[in-house]
């Protein structure tokens, strides 16, 4: 018999990094550890005494779990869970009866959060499909041009074919490099933990970097509220992609990009405004690759595809609007990480020329 006292087991429950909940025989929550509170968004006081249905994301799965436990058997499988904030998270769970002295006293549930892996695995599959599809088509074109050149040595047409072949090679190399970098970012994301990010600091850093990268463009950063937002280490990559997009797809001699942010109490709206050609309404979902087919056939939007998936992982959103009098506005909505305002982080209007 173990010499450990009951308080040791209670402390072990609350110290575990894996979300864990304890239910009684009526499937009411009796305890939840800190990891479980973070996973569900509820405090311990908000959960204790509530039925398991308060967390139910799929009633059929809940019914399956309850029936299995009532039979005295453990349950394992995938599930969806509804957080306090109405968002859906995913995990792999294991539940089992707590048997003491031959009698069932309650049930324990242990979860592994697979939300981020689920979302990014889907994104990675699309990127792999895109890489295979585009490489195959472009290499076929390349071989055709090379064959022409071999058959028409010193002929002007052959020289033209070789030039086109060179251009195709550069496109293949450039696209494969972009896909590789995006996949690396996605792989890194598995270890990226969401945490409070100082928005003003992140925006100032990325706008400054963009100005160095594109010295012929004009960037300005208006006042940014001193708040922390819910994000992770991939937020800079998303901001970089949006700022780059505002320049490389701009048809003006001097691309002008203005960045600002508005605090809306529970979330923050970031606006990246440019003076380019704008985005027609029919293409506004297309450029983010929100359909697999669109990503495959419109690979120029790889950076925006990544942005959409990163922001979605924060339970945020990104979309495009018309700018006034011309251009486009890429808007990003991010959740507050807390109600605390960090005024010392606020950035005043600045212009980098």
C-alpha positions, 0 to 999 in steps of 0.5 A, a space after each residue: 500500500 502507498 504511504 502517500 497521503 490523500 493531500 499528495 494525490 490532490 496536489 499531484 492532480 493540480 500540478 499536472 500539466 495535462 488537463 484533468 477533471 474529476 466527476 462524481 457518479 452523477 457526472 457533475 464536475 467535482 474538481 479540475 486542475 489548473 491545466 484543465 481550467 486553462 484548456 476550458 476557459 472556466 475557473 474551478 469555481 465556475 466548473 465545480 457542480 456543473 454537469 459534463 454537458 457544460 463542456 460538451 462539443 458533441 453530444 453523441 461522444 458524451 453519450 458514448 463516454 457516459 455509457 462506457 463508464 457506467 459499464 465500468 469500462 475506461 474510454 479513449 478517443 477523439 473529442 471536441 470541447 466547447 470552451 467558456 468563450 464559445 470556441 471549439 477545441 479538440 483533444 484526445 481523451 481518456 476517462 476511467 472509473 475511480 474504484 475504491 474498495 471495489 466500488 466506483 466513487 467517481 470518474 477521472 478524465 484526462 485530456 491532451 489538447 490537439 487543437 493546434 496540431 489538428 489545424 496545422 496538420 490540415 494546412 501542411 497537407 494543403 501545402 504539400 499538395 500545392 508543392 507536388 502539383 505546381 512542381 510537376 506542371 512547371 517541370 513539364 513546361 521546363 522539359 518542353 522548352 529544353 527539348 525545343 532548345 536542343 532541336 534548334 541550336 543557335 536559332 532565335 526561337 531556341 534562345 527564347 525557349 532557353 530564356 523561358 526555361 530559365 525563368 521557369 527554373 527560377 519560379 520553381 526554385 522560388 516557390 519551393 523555397 517559400 513552401 519549405 519556409 512555410 512548412 518549417 514555420 508550421 512545424 515550429 508551431 507545434 512547440 509554440 505555446 500561445 501566450 500574452 503578446 505585447 501588440 505595440 511592441 510586435 507591430 513596431 518591430 515588424 513595421 521597422 523590419 519591413 521598412 528596412 526590407 523595402 526602402 523604396 516604400 513608405 511605412 507609417 505606424 499610427 497609435 497602437 493601444 497598449 494591450 496584450 493579445 492572445 498569440 504565439 511565436 508565429 505572430 511576427 511571421 503573419 505580420 511580415 506576410 501582410 506587410 510584404 503583401 501590401 508592397 509586392 502587389 502594389 502598382 504605385 511608384 511609391 507604395 504607401 502602407 499605414 498600420 494602426 490598431 483599435 482597442 475594442 474592449 474584448 479584442 483588437 482590430 489591426 488594420 494594414 492599409 495600402 494604396 495599391 490596386 485593391 482586391 476585388 470582392 470575388 477574390 477576397 476569399 481566394 487570396 487566402 486559399 480558403 478552398 484547397 483548390 484555390 490554394 493549388 491554382 493560386 500559389 501566389 497567395 502562400 503568405 496570406 494562406 499562412 496568415 489565415 491559418 495562424 490567425 485562425 489558431 488564435 480564434 481570430 479572423 483576417 479579411 480584406 476591405 476597400 481602402 479610401 480613396 484607393 487600395 486595400 485594407 487587410 484587417 486582423 482581429 485578435 483577442 485580448 489576452 487579459 483585461 489589463 491595459 499596458 499603457 507604457 507599451 503604447 506606440 505614438 504615430 511615427 513615419 519611417 521613410 
